[in-house]
Each structure stands twice: as C-alpha cells, then as structure tokens.
C-alpha cells in the first residue's frame, strides 16, 4: 500500500490526478482534484476558502492512485467538505444517503413494506434530490446478522472475524452467507461481532465527519480486541475495507489503527494468501461459464492487484474476462443524487459499452454499489466472486 502524507505541499502540480479523474472527464462543473484538493488546501490553511465544485468530487480515489507524490487528494477534499459543513445545514437528501444503517434499522421490522414504500415514493425522493432513475437497493427480507444467528457452523480451532458492513447486512445478505460457507469449506469458523457499526464511508462523503469518527472509534476498539487475539479481520466490501484499513488513518487520529490494519483483509485477498501458504481447499468443481469482471476503484486504491480474478482463475472451466474499463460512476451514493445521476452514468458509459460488447450476461465485482450500477447501466446480472467460489465447492461434491 502506498504511503500517504496529508501535507498538501507534497503536491508538485503535475496534473496527473486531473488526467485520471473520471468526474473531470464527465463534466466541466468539476475543476479537478488538484484544484479543489491540494491547491486550495494551502489557501484553506490561512483562510476559509471554499471551492463550490468540491461537491462534485465522488471520493473514487483515482486521483490518489495516480499521484506520484503520495498525496491523499480525495482525503483533503473530504476534510474540506466536512469543514464547509461545520457551520452549514446539510440537506435531508444527504442525511438520508449518509445514514443507510439508521434507515435500514427503521425499515428492518417490515422490509417488504419499506421496499413497496420506496417504489411508491420515488417522486417524493426526487423532490428532496434523490434520483428517480438511480438503482436504489432494496432491503433483504432478513438481514445477514439474523441469518447468521440461525446458522449452525462447524466449530474449528482456526477462526476469522467478519466485518459485514451495511450493504451486505441489510441489502445483500447472501454474499455474507456465501462468505461463511467458503470459510467453513476451508475449516475456518466465522465470528461476527454485534458491536460493529457502519464503517462511516457514506458519512464522510457527505461531510458528516464527526459522526464518522464516532463510528470509527467504536469499530477500532472491536477490531483491536480481535487482532490482539491474533484473529484476521475480513471484509467482502471494498469500500468498507478501504475505510477501515486506510481512510481511518488519513482522516482521524485514533490510537492503534495502523497496527490492526496489518491484520485486515479483503476476502479474495485472504483466500489467495491461504493458497500461497498451501492451505486453500482447492476441491473446486468445474464451472463451464463465462463472466466479465469489474475491479472497483476502492479495491484498486488498496494496491493489492486483482485478487478476485486470480482466485477465480483457480476454478476449472471458468472464463473470467477483466473489463478494465475504468470507474462505474456510482461511487457509493454519488450516483443516487439527482444532480449527479447523469454524471455517474457518463462516467460508467465506457464500462457499460465494454460489457455489452462482450456478449457476457453476468458481471463479477466485489463492490455492492458497483454491482447495482452495472446491473442498471449495462442491463446484466451481477454477483460477488465468493458466490462463484461457493458454487464451485458445491459442484465438486455433487
């Protein structure tokens, strides 16, 4: 992982970040990461100067990845956004999009009614600034935590701690269940801690930095408790992983983050590590199937290569082609905003075209909101790499 320094003076004004910014390419409303990040940060240190186009930064991290000087440009943008909102009221739209966990808990009692209400109220949502065309995720009938509680695992001496995150917990619990099945197939017992809260990524992008820090403090205590016992922490969501591992260090000054971050893995990365150690269960059944793969920006920002592609390459008969066509445009909840929807679709247009031209009807990706956007923009089915790993293990035993 590239070492980042929060000092804007490390910026050499080379403009590589602008060349790699998908938002700058999609709209002239955004002046680019260098301008709203390091350049203005120097001014902000001496006066309260706010660049209006700052709101167009999607926090996709492409500027950070491309910066030769290791400046966390997107983090400077997020800190500036939080500073801007210190004395200003946030919109109801931004509150709703930032508090997915609270909204899900409110809807948990009657997810069917909540989904029906969401469909019926798309016009109302549009009035507060949430696009009526965006692919808003439906709530699952049962959360991952409920399904997990009723699951009878085989106990093993080797254990891992799973951080599910809001999307898997409330919208796509099957990914969490697939994760547990894959771990069990590798003689690993999964622990899920009740005290985990939202990683804070949706809060950060909309300027709710203080709330995000409260969440970070709560999560860090739990993560530290388990890593002190020697257990690895695993995520299946690349945005949660990036937040827990890297952004907590850049945004907040919380003791012990750098230490536990060494024991935090993306699920595909963890399984590849097992394979490198000769410990991965490679009893894979043949899957004669063809898929496209999309690498989420928040996976690429972690500098671990493409573990999902490498992992799926171990499955006999499986043909997975890397789309390699840039950002999908959704960037968490960015593409749900009415004034950002067209920008997000323009950002993803190259990816959607690549997928459609491939003739493949299903796309594999680690990020839940990337999967929503790809399903919406390219009109294809989507799934997490672990769903295929589980399917292959089950095919072997048939």
Protein Blocks (a to p, Z undefined) as FASTA:
>chain_A
ZZddfbfklpgolommmmmmmklmmpckbgbjklmmmmmmmmmmmmccddfklmmpgolo
mmmmmmmnlpafklmmmmmmmmmmmmpccdfklmmmmmmmmmmmmmmmmmmlmmmmmmmm
mmmmmmnopafkbccddddfbdfklmmmmpccdddfbdcdddebjmlmmmmmmlmmmmmm
mmmmnopacdddfklccehlmmmmnopamlmmmmmmmmmmmmmmmmmnopacddfbfklm
mmmmmmmmmmpccehklmmmmmgccfklmmmmmmmnopaccbbcdddddddddddfklmm
nonajmklmmmmmpghiacddfknojehlnomlmmpmklmmmmmmmmmmmmmmmmmnopa
bdcdfbfklmmmmmmmnopadddfklmmmmmmmmmmZZ
